[in-house]
Amino acid sequence: MTFITHFAMLKATQRVEHIGQYVTDDGKEKVMKAHIGLLDWIDEVGYLMKAFATRYPFLFAAAVSLTGVLSMLWPFWVPGLSTTTQILLARVSVLVIAVGLLTTLHWWREAGFVKLSSWRVTLPYLPLACLWVLPSLLSLITGGVRVTDLGLILFGCASYLAGAFFEEAIFRGVVLRALLPGGLLRANLLAATLFATVHLAGLAVGADPTAAALQWAYTWLFGFAAVAALAYARNIWPLVVIHFLANYCGYLASGDFFNTAAVTPSQILMAMIIMTPATLYGFWLLRRAGRRQVEPVSAHTSAMQQP
């Protein structure tokens, strides 16, 4: 019996004590068995998923990526829904997927969702913040805020925060953990490729093909540099913040959740200026992070181990 099961027994007992006057002893036993049975089932599912990830890491990573794409797109295939409802359902879906996978696999800590031990942990992320947040922020400052409705401002904030958490949790968390047995560099290349390819889903909502191709390129480079920073710092929260700020500032500057406009030459030039230092920084930091690489995933690690 695992530690989590012992913990579940304690919690179940505490909850039953509050309602003890309303149920019989037999009822208390049934409540405890229900809690324990559910968590045992989650443990078993997590063990099987880890075993599959260990044996077929790329297939597992691709399946997780595809699940993420489908969870984002399915509301837009339902007729009669408003755009706000579609976005809300998509964000709720991706949060359920991300939280469910991290919880079932017991990979919260392995994915980097840990407390910041020091402000120095954020230092490897500062170049990423400059490369991705500052252009969006400058565009916001020069062009002004195009979203003036308070409800849309708050909804956009929640939406992009959920999206940033989902993408980091899945691609720098679950997908990367699964691919690590092949080495950090190989895992980074594959994770960045899957991360960038998922963004081609914008074509399904009318994105310009040239803009989608350009987005593929710079999201690949962002993904590559982000993994390098994560491998060095081992804390994913700064990535969530950077990802959120870049997307949210872009939303406030464009005034739309779906930017379907064609790419201008100046945007292509700006992207190239950003891509070059991002690539160099990613490779440099990845070499420094080589000896600080976290252990590869195993079907018998973390909370799945017996006490």
C-alpha positions, 0 to 999 in steps of 0.5 A: 500500500503506497503512502498516498493510500495511507494518506487517503485512509486518514483523510477518509476517516476524518471526513467520516467523523464529521458525518458519523452521526448520519451513517452506520459503521458499515457506511463508514467502511464503504466511504473509506473503501470508495476513497481508497479504491479510487486512489488505488485505481489512479495509482494503477493507471499512473503506473501503466502510463509510466510503463508505456512512456518508458517503453515507447517514449515518443509514441507516448509524447505524441499521444499526449500532444495529440490529446492536447490539440484535440482538447483545444479544438473540439469546442470550435467544432461544436456548432452554435457556440459563441466564441467566448464559450468555445474559448472557455471550454477549450481552456477548461479542457486543457486544464483538466488534461494537464492537471490530470496527467501530472496528478496521475503520473505523480510528475508535479515535482519532476515537471518543475512545479516546485517552490522557488528556492531563491531569486537566482533561479530566475536568472537563466530565464531573463534572456527569454523574457527579454526576447519574447516579452519585450517585443509584445510589450513594445508593440503594446506600448507603441500601438496602444491597448486595443481591448477596452472592455473590462470583461474581455481584459479579465477573460483574456487574462484568465484564458492566457494564464490557463493556456500558458500553464497547460503548454508548459505543463504538457510540453516542458513537463509530461512530454519532456519527462517521457523523452529524457531516456534518449538524452537531454539534447534529443529530448529537447529537439523532439519536445520543441518539434511537438510543441511547435507542430501543435501551434499549426492548429491555428490553421484550423481557425483561419490563421494565415499559412505564412504566419503559421509557418513563422509561428512554427519556427519561433515557437520551436526556438522558444521551446528549445531555449525554454527546455535548456533554461528549465534543465539548468534551473529546474523550476518551471514557474518562470516559464509559465509567467514568461509564456503568459506575459508574451501571449497576453501582451500580444492579445491586448495589442492585437485586440483579438484572440485569433490573429489571422492577419498576413505576416508583414516583412517587418514582422518576419525581420523581427522574428529573425532578429529574435530567433538568432540569439534564442538559438545560440542561447539555447545551445549554450545553456543546454551545454551548461545544463548537461551535468544538471540533467534530471533523472529519466522517467522510470515506471517505478519511480516517484510516488509509485515506489513502495515505502 
